[in-house]
Amino acid sequence: MLGYVTTQGRGLADRLLADLADDLRARGWKLAGVVQVNLDRHPDRLCDMELHVLGKNHHVRISQDLGPHARGCRLDAGGLEQAVGLVEAELATRPALVIINKFGKSEAEGRGFRNVIGMALAEGIPVLTSVSQHNLQGFMAFSDGLAEPVSADADSLLCWCEKTCAAPQA
């Protein structure tokens, strides 16, 4: 009940999972989790990264503006942990599916959404995420053979959701 996609191209997985979440909500599915929205605000800087918390009309900024010449990690750990707390609270509502925008470096190191993914799976709630090639080894170690790859296209993702998840709950 743990599906994952890998994509090539910056932001492709973000758009793919956000579009899937929109489609499932339009079909009446009760969702929890987060999808990432990348906002271009300054032409000379990297985009701002926000997590849209599914099940709530709430966005959490997870990037820091370190200036136009910064090269370090832009992740705002406080923003990420705020989003984690919001999603963890939503698990009590028994969603049909949890979507986590990505299993990234934080999760591979034991932080971020790692515990939320484990909690959802322990409760029998399917989880869908994306994983980059860089973090795939850490994800495979975490999933311990339970993860199922899903083709990175809208039809395959919807098919996986329909065969894996309980009937949608609005």
OpenMM code with the backbone's topology and positions (N, CA, C; nanometers):
from openmm import Vec3, app, unit

residues = "MET LEU GLY TYR VAL THR THR GLN GLY ARG GLY LEU ALA ASP ARG LEU LEU ALA ASP LEU ALA ASP ASP LEU ARG ALA ARG GLY TRP LYS LEU ALA GLY VAL VAL GLN VAL ASN LEU ASP ARG HIS PRO ASP ARG LEU CYS ASP MET GLU LEU HIS VAL LEU GLY LYS ASN HIS HIS VAL ARG ILE SER GLN ASP LEU GLY PRO HIS ALA ARG GLY CYS ARG LEU ASP ALA GLY GLY LEU GLU GLN ALA VAL GLY LEU VAL GLU ALA GLU LEU ALA THR ARG PRO ALA LEU VAL ILE ILE ASN LYS PHE GLY LYS SER GLU ALA GLU GLY ARG GLY PHE ARG ASN VAL ILE GLY MET ALA LEU ALA GLU GLY ILE PRO VAL LEU THR SER VAL SER GLN HIS ASN LEU GLN GLY PHE MET ALA PHE SER ASP GLY LEU ALA GLU PRO VAL SER ALA ASP ALA ASP SER LEU LEU CYS TRP CYS GLU LYS THR CYS ALA ALA PRO GLN ALA".split()
positions = [
    Vec3(0.0812, -0.1201, 0.0000),
    Vec3(0.0000, 0.0000, 0.0000),
    Vec3(0.0855, 0.1264, 0.0000),
    Vec3(0.2100, 0.1121, -0.0441),
    Vec3(0.3003, 0.2255, -0.0564),
    Vec3(0.3436, 0.2334, -0.2021),
    Vec3(0.2915, 0.3319, -0.2726),
    Vec3(0.3273, 0.3512, -0.4129),
    Vec3(0.4204, 0.4696, -0.4281),
    Vec3(0.5044, 0.4611, -0.5315),
    Vec3(0.5953, 0.5732, -0.5559),
    Vec3(0.6189, 0.5899, -0.7057),
    Vec3(0.6459, 0.7139, -0.7424),
    Vec3(0.6824, 0.7467, -0.8800),
    Vec3(0.8204, 0.8100, -0.8790),
    Vec3(0.8918, 0.7887, -0.9871),
    Vec3(1.0160, 0.8616, -1.0110),
    Vec3(1.0001, 0.9302, -1.1463),
    Vec3(1.0480, 1.0518, -1.1535),
    Vec3(1.0354, 1.1284, -1.2774),
    Vec3(1.1688, 1.1908, -1.3124),
    Vec3(1.1802, 1.2307, -1.4354),
    Vec3(1.2948, 1.3075, -1.4827),
    Vec3(1.2438, 1.4484, -1.5101),
    Vec3(1.3140, 1.5463, -1.4635),
    Vec3(1.2730, 1.6846, -1.4904),
    Vec3(1.2263, 1.7539, -1.3645),
    Vec3(1.2781, 1.8707, -1.3433),
    Vec3(1.2481, 1.9493, -1.2234),
    Vec3(1.0992, 1.9863, -1.2168),
    Vec3(1.0368, 1.9531, -1.1050),
    Vec3(0.8987, 1.9911, -1.0806),
    Vec3(0.7943, 1.9008, -1.1435),
    Vec3(0.8342, 1.8043, -1.2246),
    Vec3(0.7373, 1.7176, -1.2917),
    Vec3(0.6568, 1.6347, -1.1920),
    Vec3(0.7228, 1.5749, -1.0938),
    Vec3(0.6514, 1.4951, -0.9934),
    Vec3(0.5565, 1.5832, -0.9124),
    Vec3(0.5978, 1.7061, -0.8822),
    Vec3(0.5114, 1.7988, -0.8082),
    Vec3(0.3814, 1.8221, -0.8838),
    Vec3(0.3916, 1.8513, -1.0124),
    Vec3(0.2725, 1.8777, -1.0940),
    Vec3(0.1873, 1.7518, -1.1099),
    Vec3(0.2517, 1.6392, -1.1287),
    Vec3(0.1811, 1.5129, -1.1470),
    Vec3(0.0975, 1.4782, -1.0230),
    Vec3(0.1571, 1.4878, -0.9044),
    Vec3(0.0840, 1.4558, -0.7813),
    Vec3(-0.0219, 1.5610, -0.7487),
    Vec3(0.0068, 1.6873, -0.7780),
    Vec3(-0.0935, 1.7921, -0.7546),
    Vec3(-0.2138, 1.7724, -0.8459),
    Vec3(-0.1894, 1.7386, -0.9722),
    Vec3(-0.2997, 1.7132, -1.0647),
    Vec3(-0.3804, 1.5906, -1.0215),
    Vec3(-0.3118, 1.4867, -0.9753),
    Vec3(-0.3815, 1.3676, -0.9263),
    Vec3(-0.4693, 1.4025, -0.8068),
    Vec3(-0.4163, 1.4798, -0.7140),
    Vec3(-0.4948, 1.5192, -0.5965),
    Vec3(-0.6190, 1.5980, -0.6386),
    Vec3(-0.6039, 1.6893, -0.7332),
    Vec3(-0.7196, 1.7651, -0.7828),
    Vec3(-0.8239, 1.6726, -0.8439),
    Vec3(-0.7791, 1.5769, -0.9234),
    Vec3(-0.8689, 1.4816, -0.9880),
    Vec3(-0.9426, 1.3970, -0.8838),
    Vec3(-0.8697, 1.3452, -0.7872),
    Vec3(-0.9327, 1.2603, -0.6852),
    Vec3(-1.0315, 1.3384, -0.5997),
    Vec3(-0.9959, 1.4616, -0.5638),
    Vec3(-1.0904, 1.5444, -0.4853),
    Vec3(-1.2166, 1.5720, -0.5660),
    Vec3(-1.2023, 1.5966, -0.6961),
    Vec3(-1.3200, 1.6196, -0.7815),
    Vec3(-1.4081, 1.4958, -0.7879),
    Vec3(-1.3494, 1.3788, -0.7684),
    Vec3(-1.4246, 1.2537, -0.7679),
    Vec3(-1.4820, 1.2211, -0.6292),
    Vec3(-1.4562, 1.3075, -0.5314),
    Vec3(-1.5113, 1.2883, -0.3981),
    Vec3(-1.4219, 1.2139, -0.3003),
    Vec3(-1.2955, 1.1962, -0.3339),
    Vec3(-1.2043, 1.1250, -0.2442),
    Vec3(-1.1638, 1.2140, -0.1268),
    Vec3(-1.1561, 1.1532, -0.0110),
    Vec3(-1.1043, 1.2202, 0.1078),
    Vec3(-0.9539, 1.1940, 0.1127),
    Vec3(-0.8759, 1.3004, 0.1061),
    Vec3(-0.7306, 1.2897, 0.0991),
    Vec3(-0.6654, 1.3578, 0.2190),
    Vec3(-0.5465, 1.3109, 0.2501),
    Vec3(-0.4586, 1.3789, 0.3450),
    Vec3(-0.3209, 1.3837, 0.2794),
    Vec3(-0.2352, 1.4673, 0.3332),
    Vec3(-0.0998, 1.4769, 0.2811),
    Vec3(-0.0692, 1.6159, 0.2300),
    Vec3(0.0309, 1.6220, 0.1424),
    Vec3(0.0741, 1.7503, 0.0867),
    Vec3(0.1155, 1.7332, -0.0584),
    Vec3(0.0930, 1.8381, -0.1358),
    Vec3(0.1498, 1.8486, -0.2697),
    Vec3(0.2279, 1.9791, -0.2741),
    Vec3(0.3348, 1.9793, -0.3519),
    Vec3(0.4214, 2.0968, -0.3580),
    Vec3(0.3803, 2.1883, -0.4715),
    Vec3(0.3799, 2.3168, -0.4415),
    Vec3(0.3539, 2.4212, -0.5396),
    Vec3(0.4791, 2.5085, -0.5450),
    Vec3(0.5346, 2.5250, -0.6636),
    Vec3(0.6540, 2.6068, -0.6827),
    Vec3(0.6128, 2.7397, -0.7440),
    Vec3(0.6499, 2.8479, -0.6781),
    Vec3(0.6084, 2.9814, -0.7206),
    Vec3(0.7284, 3.0635, -0.7640),
    Vec3(0.7284, 3.1077, -0.8877),
    Vec3(0.8330, 3.1962, -0.9374),
    Vec3(0.7939, 3.3387, -0.9033),
    Vec3(0.8679, 3.3997, -0.8119),
    Vec3(0.8365, 3.5360, -0.7683),
    Vec3(0.9432, 3.6371, -0.8107),
    Vec3(1.0675, 3.5917, -0.8215),
    Vec3(1.1780, 3.6804, -0.8562),
    Vec3(1.2529, 3.6203, -0.9744),
    Vec3(1.2729, 3.6967, -1.0793),
    Vec3(1.3409, 3.6402, -1.1974),
    Vec3(1.4861, 3.6010, -1.1715),
    Vec3(1.5499, 3.6584, -1.0698),
    Vec3(1.6911, 3.6299, -1.0437),
    Vec3(1.7119, 3.5287, -0.9304),
    Vec3(1.6033, 3.4626, -0.8863),
    Vec3(1.6157, 3.3685, -0.7745),
    Vec3(1.5395, 3.2403, -0.8045),
    Vec3(1.5732, 3.1378, -0.7276),
    Vec3(1.5000, 3.0117, -0.7385),
    Vec3(1.3567, 3.0311, -0.6898),
    Vec3(1.2698, 2.9413, -0.7269),
    Vec3(1.1286, 2.9530, -0.6908),
    Vec3(1.1087, 2.9383, -0.5404),
    Vec3(0.9959, 2.9894, -0.4932),
    Vec3(0.9526, 2.9637, -0.3563),
    Vec3(0.8789, 2.8309, -0.3569),
    Vec3(0.9049, 2.7491, -0.2565),
    Vec3(0.8390, 2.6192, -0.2472),
    Vec3(0.7363, 2.6233, -0.1343),
    Vec3(0.6135, 2.5846, -0.1679),
    Vec3(0.5069, 2.5769, -0.0681),
    Vec3(0.4443, 2.4392, -0.0733),
    Vec3(0.4007, 2.3929, 0.0411),
    Vec3(0.3247, 2.2690, 0.0482),
    Vec3(0.1789, 2.3035, 0.0690),
    Vec3(0.0936, 2.2505, -0.0179),
    Vec3(-0.0511, 2.2640, -0.0021),
    Vec3(-0.0961, 2.1443, 0.0793),
    Vec3(-0.1510, 2.1702, 0.1968),
    Vec3(-0.1966, 2.0637, 0.2856),
    Vec3(-0.3338, 2.0176, 0.2374),
    Vec3(-0.3409, 1.8920, 0.1938),
    Vec3(-0.4659, 1.8357, 0.1428),
    Vec3(-0.5646, 1.8185, 0.2580),
    Vec3(-0.6898, 1.8407, 0.2310),
    Vec3(-0.7913, 1.8318, 0.3352),
    Vec3(-0.8105, 1.9646, 0.4070),
    Vec3(-0.7220, 2.0581, 0.3847),
    Vec3(-0.7318, 2.1917, 0.4438),
    Vec3(-0.6982, 2.2923, 0.3340),
    Vec3(-0.7462, 2.4109, 0.3474),
    Vec3(-0.7080, 2.5160, 0.2538),
    Vec3(-0.5922, 2.5922, 0.3159),
    Vec3(-0.4766, 2.5249, 0.3230),
    Vec3(-0.3626, 2.5805, 0.3941),
    Vec3(-0.2356, 2.5549, 0.3148),
    Vec3(-0.1522, 2.6571, 0.3036),
    Vec3(-0.0218, 2.6449, 0.2395),
    Vec3(0.0865, 2.6771, 0.3415),
    Vec3(0.1947, 2.6006, 0.3372),
    Vec3(0.3082, 2.6229, 0.4264),
    Vec3(0.4328, 2.6435, 0.3411),
    Vec3(0.5000, 2.7548, 0.3590),
    Vec3(0.6245, 2.7801, 0.2861),
    Vec3(0.7335, 2.6920, 0.3456),
    Vec3(0.8054, 2.6212, 0.2583),
    Vec3(0.9121, 2.5334, 0.3056),
    Vec3(1.0487, 2.5740, 0.2506),
    Vec3(1.0545, 2.6877, 0.1834),
    Vec3(1.1835, 2.7360, 0.1338),
    Vec3(1.2172, 2.8676, 0.2013),
    Vec3(1.3471, 2.8892, 0.2146),
    Vec3(1.3977, 3.0144, 0.2682),
    Vec3(1.4611, 3.0940, 0.1544),
    Vec3(1.4459, 3.2236, 0.1582),
    Vec3(1.5128, 3.3092, 0.0601),
    Vec3(1.6515, 3.3403, 0.1142),
    Vec3(1.7511, 3.2753, 0.0569),
    Vec3(1.8889, 3.2939, 0.1025),
    Vec3(1.9654, 3.3940, 0.0169),
    Vec3(1.8956, 3.4596, -0.0756),
    Vec3(1.9596, 3.5575, -0.1623),
    Vec3(1.9944, 3.4983, -0.2977),
    Vec3(2.0230, 3.5853, -0.3934),
    Vec3(2.0428, 3.5385, -0.5314),
    Vec3(2.1696, 3.4566, -0.5533),
    Vec3(2.2684, 3.4655, -0.4657),
    Vec3(2.3947, 3.3965, -0.4882),
    Vec3(2.4151, 3.2776, -0.3945),
    Vec3(2.3159, 3.2476, -0.3121),
    Vec3(2.3286, 3.1386, -0.2156),
    Vec3(2.3299, 3.0040, -0.2869),
    Vec3(2.4045, 2.9114, -0.2331),
    Vec3(2.4142, 2.7774, -0.2906),
    Vec3(2.3759, 2.6692, -0.1896),
    Vec3(2.3499, 2.7047, -0.0658),
    Vec3(2.3176, 2.6070, 0.0377),
    Vec3(2.1739, 2.5583, 0.0278),
    Vec3(2.1385, 2.4681, 0.1167),
    Vec3(2.0029, 2.4125, 0.1209),
    Vec3(1.9032, 2.5213, 0.1588),
    Vec3(1.7994, 2.5347, 0.0796),
    Vec3(1.6978, 2.6375, 0.1026),
    Vec3(1.5807, 2.5875, 0.1859),
    Vec3(1.5792, 2.4581, 0.2225),
    Vec3(1.4664, 2.4014, 0.2951),
    Vec3(1.4517, 2.4684, 0.4311),
    Vec3(1.3320, 2.5127, 0.4614),
    Vec3(1.2983, 2.5671, 0.5927),
    Vec3(1.2464, 2.4506, 0.6765),
    Vec3(1.3313, 2.3973, 0.7626),
    Vec3(1.2951, 2.2798, 0.8427),
    Vec3(1.1734, 2.3081, 0.9314),
    Vec3(1.1608, 2.4307, 0.9799),
    Vec3(1.0448, 2.4662, 1.0627),
    Vec3(0.9152, 2.4597, 0.9836),
    Vec3(0.9177, 2.5074, 0.8608),
    Vec3(0.7994, 2.4996, 0.7752),
    Vec3(0.7637, 2.3557, 0.7436),
    Vec3(0.8656, 2.2748, 0.7150),
    Vec3(0.8407, 2.1331, 0.6873),
    Vec3(0.7770, 2.0654, 0.8076),
    Vec3(0.8293, 2.0901, 0.9252),
    Vec3(0.7737, 2.0264, 1.0456),
    Vec3(0.6313, 2.0754, 1.0747),
    Vec3(0.6017, 2.2006, 1.0432),
    Vec3(0.4647, 2.2505, 1.0582),
    Vec3(0.3704, 2.1716, 0.9683),
    Vec3(0.4109, 2.1501, 0.8430),
    Vec3(0.3284, 2.0731, 0.7497),
    Vec3(0.3138, 1.9289, 0.7964),
    Vec3(0.4202, 1.8706, 0.8485),
    Vec3(0.4145, 1.7339, 0.9009),
    Vec3(0.3096, 1.7242, 1.0110),
    Vec3(0.3091, 1.8189, 1.1030),
    Vec3(0.2112, 1.8181, 1.2119),
    Vec3(0.0679, 1.8286, 1.1629),
    Vec3(0.0456, 1.9121, 1.0627),
    Vec3(-0.0889, 1.9265, 1.0066),
    Vec3(-0.1356, 1.7969, 0.9409),
    Vec3(-0.0463, 1.7304, 0.8687),
    Vec3(-0.0831, 1.6049, 0.8026),
    Vec3(-0.1044, 1.4950, 0.9056),
    Vec3(-0.0188, 1.4882, 1.0045),
    Vec3(-0.0346, 1.3868, 1.1090),
    Vec3(-0.1717, 1.3982, 1.1758),
    Vec3(-0.2166, 1.5190, 1.2027),
    Vec3(-0.3483, 1.5397, 1.2632),
    Vec3(-0.4603, 1.4922, 1.1715),
    Vec3(-0.4415, 1.5049, 1.0397),
    Vec3(-0.5437, 1.4634, 0.9436),
    Vec3(-0.5585, 1.3120, 0.9352),
    Vec3(-0.4603, 1.2353, 0.9797),
    Vec3(-0.4711, 1.0890, 0.9743),
    Vec3(-0.5888, 1.0388, 1.0572),
    Vec3(-0.6251, 1.1125, 1.1616),
    Vec3(-0.7384, 1.0727, 1.2461),
    Vec3(-0.8703, 1.0751, 1.1709),
    Vec3(-0.8755, 1.1458, 1.0577),
    Vec3(-1.0001, 1.1536, 0.9804),
    Vec3(-1.0178, 1.0337, 0.8877),
    Vec3(-0.9214, 0.9409, 0.8880),
    Vec3(-0.9252, 0.8192, 0.8058),
    Vec3(-0.9434, 0.8499, 0.6571),
    Vec3(-0.8465, 0.9203, 0.5974),
    Vec3(-0.8559, 0.9475, 0.4533),
    Vec3(-0.8443, 0.8194, 0.3724),
    Vec3(-0.8908, 0.8239, 0.2497),
    Vec3(-0.8782, 0.7095, 0.1592),
    Vec3(-0.7345, 0.6935, 0.1119),
    Vec3(-0.6590, 0.8032, 0.1101),
    Vec3(-0.5227, 0.8030, 0.0576),
    Vec3(-0.4447, 0.9182, 0.1188),
    Vec3(-0.3156, 0.8934, 0.1439),
    Vec3(-0.2234, 0.9988, 0.1842),
    Vec3(-0.1257, 1.0192, 0.0684),
    Vec3(-0.1157, 1.1427, 0.0223),
    Vec3(-0.0192, 1.1788, -0.0815),
    Vec3(0.0878, 1.2651, -0.0152),
    Vec3(0.2126, 1.2230, -0.0296),
    Vec3(0.3258, 1.3009, 0.0213),
    Vec3(0.4088, 1.3420, -0.0991),
    Vec3(0.4302, 1.4717, -0.1157),
    Vec3(0.4927, 1.5231, -0.2372),
    Vec3(0.6234, 1.4531, -0.2711),
    Vec3(0.7030, 1.4184, -0.1700),
    Vec3(0.8241, 1.3434, -0.2012),
    Vec3(0.8850, 1.2831, -0.0756),
    Vec3(0.9518, 1.1732, -0.0970),
    Vec3(1.0388, 1.1138, 0.0032),
    Vec3(1.1765, 1.1672, -0.0313),
    Vec3(1.2166, 1.2714, 0.0412),
    Vec3(1.3399, 1.3414, 0.0076),
    Vec3(1.4509, 1.3156, 0.1070),
    Vec3(1.5474, 1.4045, 0.1068),
    Vec3(1.6641, 1.3913, 0.1935),
    Vec3(1.6241, 1.3876, 0.3408),
    Vec3(1.5303, 1.4733, 0.3808),
    Vec3(1.4868, 1.4745, 0.5213),
    Vec3(1.4303, 1.3391, 0.5620),
    Vec3(1.3467, 1.2824, 0.4765),
    Vec3(1.2861, 1.1528, 0.5073),
    Vec3(1.3915, 1.0419, 0.5086),
    Vec3(1.4840, 1.0465, 0.4146),
    Vec3(1.5902, 0.9462, 0.4095),
    Vec3(1.6758, 0.9504, 0.5355),
    Vec3(1.6859, 1.0691, 0.5961),
    Vec3(1.7639, 1.0852, 0.7186),
    Vec3(1.6807, 1.0651, 0.8446),
    Vec3(1.5532, 1.0242, 0.8294),
    Vec3(1.4703, 0.9938, 0.9457),
    Vec3(1.3823, 1.1074, 0.9935),
    Vec3(1.3742, 1.2149, 0.9172),
    Vec3(1.2933, 1.3305, 0.9584),
    Vec3(1.1792, 1.3517, 0.8585),
    Vec3(1.1272, 1.4729, 0.8565),
    Vec3(1.0226, 1.5081, 0.7609),
    Vec3(0.8998, 1.4206, 0.7767),
    Vec3(0.8474, 1.3725, 0.6648),
    Vec3(0.7229, 1.2945, 0.6636),
    Vec3(0.7439, 1.1451, 0.6890),
    Vec3(0.8645, 1.1045, 0.7210),
    Vec3(0.8939, 0.9619, 0.7388),
    Vec3(0.7998, 0.8952, 0.8404),
    Vec3(0.7849, 0.9551, 0.9579),
    Vec3(0.6980, 0.8943, 1.0600),
    Vec3(0.5514, 0.8965, 1.0186),
    Vec3(0.5095, 1.0020, 0.9509),
    Vec3(0.3706, 1.0106, 0.9046),
    Vec3(0.3423, 0.8990, 0.8043),
    Vec3(0.4362, 0.8734, 0.7150),
    Vec3(0.4188, 0.7642, 0.6191),
    Vec3(0.4031, 0.6322, 0.6939),
    Vec3(0.4896, 0.6080, 0.7915),
    Vec3(0.4814, 0.4860, 0.8713),
    Vec3(0.3510, 0.4755, 0.9486),
    Vec3(0.3050, 0.5863, 1.0058),
    Vec3(0.1796, 0.5861, 1.0808),
    Vec3(0.0615, 0.5532, 0.9892),
    Vec3(0.0592, 0.6152, 0.8724),
    Vec3(-0.0510, 0.5895, 0.7787),
    Vec3(-0.0528, 0.4423, 0.7389),
    Vec3(0.0623, 0.3885, 0.7039),
    Vec3(0.0685, 0.2485, 0.6629),
    Vec3(0.0271, 0.1560, 0.7769),
    Vec3(0.0680, 0.1871, 0.8994),
    Vec3(0.0297, 0.1064, 1.0156),
    Vec3(-0.1212, 0.1074, 1.0377),
    Vec3(-0.1860, 0.2169, 0.9972),
    Vec3(-0.3320, 0.2291, 1.0098),
    Vec3(-0.4051, 0.1721, 0.8882),
    Vec3(-0.3306, 0.1194, 0.7925),
    Vec3(-0.3921, 0.0625, 0.6729),
    Vec3(-0.4322, 0.1654, 0.5695),
    Vec3(-0.3765, 0.2853, 0.5784),
    Vec3(-0.4069, 0.3922, 0.4830),
    Vec3(-0.2973, 0.3931, 0.3763),
    Vec3(-0.3324, 0.3734, 0.2499),
    Vec3(-0.2319, 0.3750, 0.1436),
    Vec3(-0.1629, 0.5112, 0.1324),
    Vec3(-0.0378, 0.5068, 0.0895),
    Vec3(0.0429, 0.6271, 0.0735),
    Vec3(0.1029, 0.6264, -0.0667),
    Vec3(0.0996, 0.7420, -0.1306),
    Vec3(0.1617, 0.7617, -0.2608),
    Vec3(0.2592, 0.8776, -0.2488),
    Vec3(0.3805, 0.8594, -0.3026),
    Vec3(0.4824, 0.9637, -0.2947),
    Vec3(0.5672, 0.9618, -0.4214),
    Vec3(0.6585, 1.0555, -0.4298),
    Vec3(0.7579, 1.0537, -0.5375),
    Vec3(0.8956, 1.0416, -0.4733),
    Vec3(0.9871, 0.9834, -0.5487),
    Vec3(1.1229, 0.9629, -0.4995),
    Vec3(1.2185, 0.9928, -0.6147),
    Vec3(1.3183, 1.0747, -0.5873),
    Vec3(1.4196, 1.1016, -0.6893),
    Vec3(1.5190, 0.9857, -0.6928),
    Vec3(1.5907, 0.9758, -0.8017),
    Vec3(1.6933, 0.8718, -0.8117),
    Vec3(1.7963, 0.8859, -0.6989),
    Vec3(1.8218, 1.0099, -0.6583),
    Vec3(1.9202, 1.0358, -0.5530),
    Vec3(1.8777, 0.9761, -0.4185),
    Vec3(1.7482, 0.9727, -0.3902),
    Vec3(1.6978, 0.9239, -0.2613),
    Vec3(1.6367, 0.7843, -0.2691),
    Vec3(1.6442, 0.7218, -0.3857),
    Vec3(1.5797, 0.5919, -0.4047),
    Vec3(1.6364, 0.4838, -0.3124),
    Vec3(1.7654, 0.4814, -0.2932),
    Vec3(1.8253, 0.3805, -0.2058),
    Vec3(1.7749, 0.3945, -0.0619),
    Vec3(1.7699, 0.5162, -0.0110),
    Vec3(1.7182, 0.5398, 0.1238),
    Vec3(1.5714, 0.5030, 0.1356),
    Vec3(1.4954, 0.5321, 0.0295),
    Vec3(1.3528, 0.4967, 0.0294),
    Vec3(1.3346, 0.3455, 0.0310),
    Vec3(1.4131, 0.2759, -0.0489),
    Vec3(1.4025, 0.1296, -0.0536),
    Vec3(1.4384, 0.0683, 0.0818),
    Vec3(1.5384, 0.1224, 0.1489),
    Vec3(1.5735, 0.0735, 0.2821),
    Vec3(1.4581, 0.0988, 0.3792),
    Vec3(1.3981, 0.2174, 0.3724),
    Vec3(1.2847, 0.2509, 0.4586),
    Vec3(1.1658, 0.1604, 0.4309),
    Vec3(1.1338, 0.1391, 0.3042),
    Vec3(1.0126, 0.0645, 0.2683),
    Vec3(1.0285, -0.0867, 0.2864),
    Vec3(1.1510, -0.1342, 0.2956),
    Vec3(1.1784, -0.2757, 0.3252),
    Vec3(1.0999, -0.3704, 0.2347),
    Vec3(1.0980, -0.3385, 0.1051),
    Vec3(1.0331, -0.4257, 0.0078),
    Vec3(0.8830, -0.4072, -0.0063),
    Vec3(0.8235, -0.3147, 0.0654),
    Vec3(0.6780, -0.2938, 0.0603),
    Vec3(0.6341, -0.1950, -0.0468),
    Vec3(0.7280, -0.1205, -0.1036),
    Vec3(0.6919, -0.0153, -0.1991),
    Vec3(0.6705, -0.0720, -0.3383),
    Vec3(0.5740, -0.0133, -0.4065),
    Vec3(0.5389, -0.0547, -0.5426),
    Vec3(0.5601, 0.0623, -0.6377),
    Vec3(0.6430, 0.0450, -0.7408),
    Vec3(0.6606, 0.1536, -0.8372),
    Vec3(0.5340, 0.1727, -0.9208),
    Vec3(0.5052, 0.2972, -0.9517),
    Vec3(0.3899, 0.3312, -1.0348),
    Vec3(0.4423, 0.4175, -1.1491),
    Vec3(0.3971, 0.3896, -1.2699),
    Vec3(0.4385, 0.4703, -1.3847),
    Vec3(0.3990, 0.6156, -1.3630),
    Vec3(0.4854, 0.7038, -1.4046),
    Vec3(0.4663, 0.8468, -1.3818),
    Vec3(0.3787, 0.9100, -1.4889),
    Vec3(0.2542, 0.8634, -1.4967),
    Vec3(0.1556, 0.9262, -1.5843),
    Vec3(0.0206, 0.9233, -1.5143),
    Vec3(-0.0658, 1.0146, -1.5516),
    Vec3(-0.1931, 1.0334, -1.4827),
    Vec3(-0.2783, 0.9067, -1.4812),
    Vec3(-0.2874, 0.8363, -1.5924),
    Vec3(-0.3711, 0.7165, -1.5987),
    Vec3(-0.3201, 0.6072, -1.5062),
    Vec3(-0.1892, 0.5852, -1.5038),
    Vec3(-0.1321, 0.4816, -1.4171),
    Vec3(-0.1508, 0.5160, -1.2699),
    Vec3(-0.1341, 0.6424, -1.2357),
    Vec3(-0.1531, 0.6835, -1.0967),
    Vec3(-0.2980, 0.6643, -1.0534),
    Vec3(-0.3909, 0.7044, -1.1368),
    Vec3(-0.5322, 0.6872, -1.1038),
    Vec3(-0.5676, 0.5394, -1.0918),
    Vec3(-0.5170, 0.4580, -1.1800),
    Vec3(-0.5419, 0.3140, -1.1748),
    Vec3(-0.4878, 0.2550, -1.0444),
    Vec3(-0.3666, 0.2940, -1.0054),
    Vec3(-0.3086, 0.2454, -0.8803),
    Vec3(-0.3968, 0.2849, -0.7619),
    Vec3(-0.4409, 0.4089, -0.7605),
    Vec3(-0.5263, 0.4565, -0.6513),
    Vec3(-0.6559, 0.3762, -0.6439),
    Vec3(-0.7188, 0.3552, -0.7578),
    Vec3(-0.8472, 0.2848, -0.7607),
    Vec3(-0.8333, 0.1393, -0.7174),
    Vec3(-0.7220, 0.0737, -0.7496),
    Vec3(-0.7074, -0.0675, -0.7118),
    Vec3(-0.6545, -0.0822, -0.5692),
    Vec3(-0.5873, 0.0202, -0.5166),
    Vec3(-0.5222, 0.0095, -0.3866),
    Vec3(-0.6066, 0.0645, -0.2726),
    Vec3(-0.6824, 0.1661, -0.2982),
    Vec3(-0.7508, 0.2387, -0.1912),
    Vec3(-0.8926, 0.1882, -0.1722),
    Vec3(-0.9413, 0.2051, -0.0497),
    Vec3(-1.0812, 0.1749, -0.0194),
    Vec3(-1.1686, 0.2732, -0.0961),
    Vec3(-1.2961, 0.2463, -0.0997),
    Vec3(-1.3898, 0.3369, -0.1673),
    Vec3(-1.3693, 0.4784, -0.1154),
    Vec3(-1.3719, 0.5771, -0.2042),
    Vec3(-1.3490, 0.7150, -0.1596),
    Vec3(-1.4516, 0.7600, -0.0578),
    Vec3(-1.4031, 0.8457, 0.0329),
    Vec3(-1.4910, 0.9000, 0.1384),
    Vec3(-1.4877, 1.0510, 0.1285),
    Vec3(-1.5999, 1.1105, 0.1073),
    Vec3(-1.6030, 1.2570, 0.0984),
    Vec3(-1.6220, 1.3186, 0.2349),
] * unit.nanometer
topology = app.Topology()
chain = topology.addChain("A")
for resn in residues:
    res = topology.addResidue(resn, chain)
    for name in ("N", "CA", "C"):
        topology.addAtom(name, app.Element.getBySymbol(name[0]), res)
